[in-house]
């Protein structure tokens, strides 16, 4: 466990040296607090269309979005569908995890209409999961240009939007970085490695605030360029696992997590979706005793997971169990000491006792004044002193402030200071 010190200068006041506990700072103030609900930007995610989306254990909503719903003509972008999605979620006190996709079994491809009419563009129609499915033509240079321009404009418009929590991206079926059933032709039905090597660094450039993720299936050398272009692993992406907790999770899935780095959670979130390999998986994934010899909370801690899509869980588990499982994910703050010098300031010892950091800037606040420590740098198992010059009193109480919340959201902390 590391111990860090952040302190602010204040007249007529001597700060403790870096690394030292300010034991003589002031008067210790008793503080009792509990975390009573799932924390913002964490937990079990329901689709925005779910009948249970208003349940109190929900903080995040998920939606696929279609490229051709936003763009129908070259360089003409109508973001109304995205705005409506964000507005509706925010009105419920939630934020959104969004994934734009081209290909979905049984549906036409979501390539904009003008590209489908582009000279030389030729979609592939074939069966996937037994259903007629249209696949894009990645040989088309205009599709490649559009894909880059779309994400540049998307980031330009929404990167700092507090209604947007995380962006998932990718190619292939469901944008999950695979075509396991259907015509997988790299450079045609799936983008070439060269194009991906151009696109992925741009995502890192465009999304400065919003964490972005793609599937662990990109660890397969067939689909993605990471094996040959190791420098791409330095990008600040997170990963999601679309068959989390499946029977073979300890084999294929865990190897994907390890490929991208077991410490990747320190710079970007881990997400996912509960396995749909079988009805059994959906029914038992949150059983207290676990399934396939694994308990959900243990695997969450192993990959330092922040959120997971679990849209079917309201029909499989009780609200109490869903809330309990959701609260095991992401960051969790604990205030371990709170000291005050009347009228001069306060000193707070705060720890992250969760499984992951918070991925947006947040700060300890006393009497409306924020400390300098950005809590997004506080890793699981770490604690830090934050000294805040303010007009503190024995009735002051610390809070956690974050500008990336929607109305109704609150970051809580636990405390038991006698």
HELIX and SHEET records of a PDB file:
HELIX    1   1 UNK A   67  UNK A   70  1                                   4    
HELIX    2   2 UNK A   80  UNK A   91  1                                  12    
HELIX    3   3 UNK A  113  UNK A  116  1                                   4    
HELIX    4   4 UNK A  141  UNK A  158  1                                  18    
HELIX    5   5 UNK A  193  UNK A  206  1                                  14    
HELIX    6   6 UNK A  216  UNK A  219  5                                   4    
HELIX    7   7 UNK A  230  UNK A  234  5                                   5    
HELIX    8   8 UNK A  249  UNK A  253  3                                   5    
HELIX    9   9 UNK A  254  UNK A  260  1                                   7    
HELIX   10  10 UNK A  264  UNK A  266  5                                   3    
HELIX   11  11 UNK A  279  UNK A  284  1                                   6    
HELIX   12  12 UNK A  296  UNK A  303  1                                   8    
HELIX   13  13 UNK A  313  UNK A  315  5                                   3    
HELIX   14  14 UNK A  319  UNK A  326  1                                   8    
HELIX   15  15 UNK A  375  UNK A  377  5                                   3    
SHEET    1   A 5 UNK A   3  UNK A   7  0                                        
SHEET    2   A 5 UNK A 383  UNK A 389  1                                        
SHEET    3   A 5 UNK A 345  UNK A 352 -1                                        
SHEET    4   A 5 UNK A 333  UNK A 341 -1                                        
SHEET    5   A 5 UNK A  27  UNK A  28 -1                                        
SHEET    1   B 6 UNK A   3  UNK A   7  0                                        
SHEET    2   B 6 UNK A 383  UNK A 389  1                                        
SHEET    3   B 6 UNK A 345  UNK A 352 -1                                        
SHEET    4   B 6 UNK A 333  UNK A 341 -1                                        
SHEET    5   B 6 UNK A 413  UNK A 417  1                                        
SHEET    6   B 6 UNK A  31  UNK A  33 -1                                        
SHEET    1   C 8 UNK A 270  UNK A 274  0                                        
SHEET    2   C 8 UNK A 238  UNK A 244  1                                        
SHEET    3   C 8 UNK A 211  UNK A 215  1                                        
SHEET    4   C 8 UNK A 164  UNK A 168  1                                        
SHEET    5   C 8 UNK A  95  UNK A 101  1                                        
SHEET    6   C 8 UNK A  60  UNK A  66  1                                        
SHEET    7   C 8 UNK A  43  UNK A  47  1                                        
SHEET    8   C 8 UNK A 307  UNK A 309  1                                        
SHEET    1   D 2 UNK A  71  UNK A  73  0                                        
SHEET    2   D 2 UNK A  76  UNK A  77 -1                                        
SHEET    1   E 2 UNK A 124  UNK A 128  0                                        
SHEET    2   E 2 UNK A 131  UNK A 135 -1                                        
SHEET    1   F 3 UNK A 369  UNK A 370  0                                        
SHEET    2   F 3 UNK A 363  UNK A 366 -1                                        
SHEET    3   F 3 UNK A 399  UNK A 401 -1                                        
END                                                                             
